């Protein structure tokens, strides 16, 4: 391989890496700008926060009747 091919290869590699680096810098900058805009808009137009209420559990105070019914059903099967 000649020296000219090496120089062309490194030049092409440098241009490609520079292009990718420039694109990534532009991408990061635009993301920061968009983040700032969204934070500003969230202060102006906040989202409504919905509160979730816990389900009220029914307390069965008389389990004796249920147990008696279950025992009666078991005895009836025997």
C-alpha positions in Angstrom: 0.0 0.0 0.0 1.2 3.4 -0.8 1.4 6.4 1.6 -1.3 8.2 -0.4 -3.8 5.5 0.3 -3.0 5.7 4.0 -3.5 9.5 3.9 -6.8 9.2 2.0 -8.0 6.5 4.5 -7.2 8.6 7.5 -8.7 11.7 5.9 -11.9 9.9 5.2 -11.9 8.4 8.7 -11.4 11.9 10.2 -14.2 13.4 8.1 -16.5 10.5 9.1 -15.7 10.7 12.8 -16.0 14.5 12.7 -19.4 14.3 11.1 -20.7 11.8 13.7 -19.3 13.9 16.5 -20.9 17.1 15.1 -24.2 15.2 14.7 -24.1 14.0 18.3 -23.3 17.5 19.6 -26.2 18.9 17.7 -28.4 16.1 19.0 -27.4 16.7 22.6 -27.9 20.5 22.3 -31.3 20.1 20.7 -32.4 17.7 23.5 -31.3 20.1 26.2 -33.2 23.0 24.5 -36.3 20.8 24.2 -36.0 19.7 27.8 -35.9 23.4 28.9 -38.9 24.2 26.7 -40.9 21.3 28.1 -40.1 22.2 31.7 -41.2 25.8 31.0 -44.4 24.6 29.4 -45.1 22.2 32.4 -45.0 25.3 34.7 -47.5 27.1 32.5 -49.8 24.1 31.9 -49.4 21.6 34.7 -50.9 18.2 34.5 -53.8 17.2 36.7 -52.8 14.7 39.4 -55.4 12.1 40.0 -55.6 10.7 43.5 -56.3 7.0 43.9 -58.5 6.1 46.7 -57.9 2.8 48.5 -60.7 0.3 48.2 -62.7 -0.1 51.4 -62.7 -3.7 52.5 -65.9 -5.0 53.9 -65.4 -6.4 57.4 -67.5 -9.5 58.0 -68.1 -9.7 61.7 -70.1 -12.9 61.7 -68.1 -15.7 60.2 -69.8 -18.3 62.4 -72.8 -18.4 60.1 -70.6 -19.1 57.1 -68.7 -21.8 59.0 -72.0 -23.4 60.1 -73.3 -23.4 56.5 -70.0 -24.9 55.2 -70.1 -27.6 57.9 -73.7 -28.4 57.2 -72.9 -28.8 53.5 -70.0 -31.1 54.3 -72.2 -33.2 56.6 -74.9 -33.4 54.0 -72.5 -34.9 51.5 -71.4 -37.7 53.8 
